[in-house]
Amino acid sequence: MKLADNKATLSFSNGAPSVELPVYQGNIGPDVIDIRKLYGQSGMFTYDPGFLSTAACQSAITYIDGDKGELLYRGYPIEQLAKNCNFLETCYLLLYGELPNETQKADFENRVTQHTMVNEQMQFFLRGFRRDAHPMAVLTGLVGGMSAFYHDSTDITNPEHREIAAIRLIAKLPTLVSMAYKYGVGQPYMYPKNDLSYAGNFMRMMFGNPCEEYKVNPVVERALDRIFILHADHEQNASTSTVRLCGSSGTNPFAAISAGVACLWGPAHGGANEACLNMLEHIQANGGISKVGEFMEQVKDKNSGVKLMGFGHRVYKNYDPRAKLMQETCNEILQELGLEKDPLFALAKQLEKIALEDDYFVQRKLYPNVDFYSGIVQRAIGIPVKLFTGIFALARTVGWIAQLNEQMADPEYKIGRPRQLYTGSVARDVKPITQR
Ligand code: SDX
């Protein structure tokens, strides 16, 4: 970042001395007012719950322009990456800053492939869970549990450890997600198969079984690979910020990533794809398209507590570029699988049409986000609704670890420790219980 020739001066109407604050510029996007010295100079904190106007770090990984609906991974538009690259190339880009050449691509794919198995002991963790446990509960445990095995990659301050931990996490998440799924359906785990692609290997571990050969459908394989690309990283979203804050204590990378898994699970974040599909199925079961108008009235009624899941975004005040690509993938998959008449897809498109013409949504700049169509694609592929967020976590792991490693490689990084505006009781004495 570079010092701008602009400065911010904070003055106080009570005559307290004003404070001069430096302004910094990035390469694109909003400048920042550096408030690091504010408390020391004014005795006051800034106040920004939800971080609507706060940059918590500097980063060179992902850039979002919410007004334009633009998303860049290391400067490359998501539309071009989704069209011209595969997920492992995108992982390489997010981790190292450049797209790989053919040799680098082959080497990286080979390194990931060599790490797809998990320690044989890990399968015994799952036995402790109920079979009907939510896969995200299992995954939070399994990812955190990796800390108990890979001791040669737990020191986050060691660049070699950070590198191997990144490879292991990218390589093993598909194995762990498919194990969580198999455990839930009572089928045997499938070992990874090294001659398959990243997405193809995941499909086989999910839908294959030891009794027969599994044939990868190349259209589904490509769609899944694209879904992974679209979910790979997204600037300082809630789960990435969780990973950064958790990792800032110096804890091991697996523990920090498991914190990201836990945060992503929430319906306001990565859990929205599951919530969105449940919403579509609920509308479909209660009258379908004919009931969309009624449902939208509920959404606009604040007291109903009903939200249009898969819509709205803290940053995008325009169409989420990933939603457009996801809708295209939806079309491709439904055509390929002969499901073009899928009533949920028709319902989703109708909901989107109504919302984009309705003042409530237009005024609030509410557009479809990445979660609006992703559930329909995943359901068509045969992924159970409860596993949607697990797929999101699988894909986002590379973003989390790239962001965490960027933070830990910054010599200026400090442990994150926000302050507060205290509104509780002032100091008071404990009374004997007979007087309380
Ligand atoms: C992801 O941050 C990221 O980058 C996240 C993500 C990533 O890749 O990491 O992009 C992934 O999490 C996408 C978002 C998935 N969540 C959902 O689809 C859940 C539904 N969406 C909302 O809960 C909401 O839009 C959020 C949480 C996504 C954003 O919330 P904000 O920024 O805090 O906005 P807000 O809640 O203050 O909403 C502004 C207004 C409010 O109305 P008013 O009080 O101004 O009258 O818009 C309304 C909200 O009530 N609103 C909605 C709505 N989303 C916002 N009303 C109906 N349906 C919705 N979905």
Residues whose N, C-alpha, C, O or C-beta is under 5 A from the ligand:
A	BS01	SDX	H234 N237 A238 P267 A268 H269 G270 A272 V299 V306 K307 L308 M309 G310 F311 G312 H313 R314 R364 N369 D371
